Amino acid sequence: MKISKKELKQIIREEIQAALDEKKKKTKVKSKADQEKISAMIGKLISKEGKPADQATAIAYSKYERGEL
């Protein structure tokens, strides 16, 4: 079975999104203030650093889990 580059990219995007969605489900945010910090970091990564939304979300939650926010 052959697949095109476009199809492969779509499959990869879907798998990455599924992994990110699973990660978000597993991350327990302790308070509303923490959620606001995560949201602010996501906004900063998207607007100032030009990261895609899914990547910005993953970065922000990872930083939260490591205690960097």
C-alpha positions as CSV (number, residue, x, y, z in Angstrom):
1,M,0.0,0.0,0.0
2,K,1.4,3.4,-1.0
3,I,0.5,6.6,0.7
4,S,1.3,10.1,-0.4
5,K,3.3,12.6,1.6
6,K,0.2,14.6,2.2
7,E,-1.6,11.6,3.6
8,L,1.4,10.7,5.8
9,K,1.5,14.2,7.2
10,Q,-2.2,14.0,8.0
11,I,-1.8,10.7,9.8
12,I,1.1,12.1,11.8
13,R,-0.9,15.2,12.7
14,E,-3.8,13.1,13.9
15,E,-1.5,10.9,16.0
16,I,0.2,13.9,17.6
17,Q,-3.2,15.5,18.4
18,A,-4.4,12.2,19.9
19,A,-1.3,12.0,22.1
20,L,-1.7,15.6,23.2
21,D,-5.3,15.1,24.0
22,E,-4.4,12.1,26.1
23,K,-1.7,14.1,27.9
24,K,-4.1,16.9,28.7
25,K,-6.5,14.3,30.2
26,K,-3.8,13.0,32.5
27,T,-2.6,16.4,33.7
28,K,-4.4,17.4,36.8
29,V,-4.4,21.2,37.2
30,K,-4.5,22.1,40.9
31,S,-6.3,25.4,40.8
32,K,-7.9,28.0,38.6
33,A,-4.8,30.2,39.1
34,D,-2.7,27.4,37.7
35,Q,-5.0,27.0,34.7
36,E,-4.7,30.7,34.1
37,K,-0.9,30.4,34.1
38,I,-1.1,27.6,31.6
39,S,-3.5,29.5,29.4
40,A,-1.3,32.6,29.5
41,M,1.8,30.5,28.5
42,I,-0.1,29.0,25.6
43,G,-1.1,32.4,24.4
44,K,2.5,33.7,24.7
45,L,3.9,30.7,22.8
46,I,1.4,31.2,20.0
47,S,1.4,34.9,19.7
48,K,5.0,35.8,20.5
49,E,6.9,32.7,19.5
50,G,4.8,31.6,16.6
51,K,4.2,28.1,17.8
52,P,1.3,26.1,16.5
53,A,-1.6,25.7,19.0
54,D,-1.1,22.0,19.7
55,Q,2.7,22.4,20.2
56,A,2.1,25.4,22.5
57,T,-0.3,23.4,24.5
58,A,2.1,20.5,24.9
59,I,4.9,22.9,25.9
60,A,2.8,24.7,28.5
61,Y,1.5,21.5,30.1
62,S,5.0,20.0,30.2
63,K,6.3,23.2,31.9
64,Y,3.5,23.0,34.4
65,E,4.2,19.4,35.2
66,R,7.9,20.2,35.8
67,G,7.0,23.1,38.0
68,E,8.4,25.8,35.7
69,L,5.3,28.0,35.6
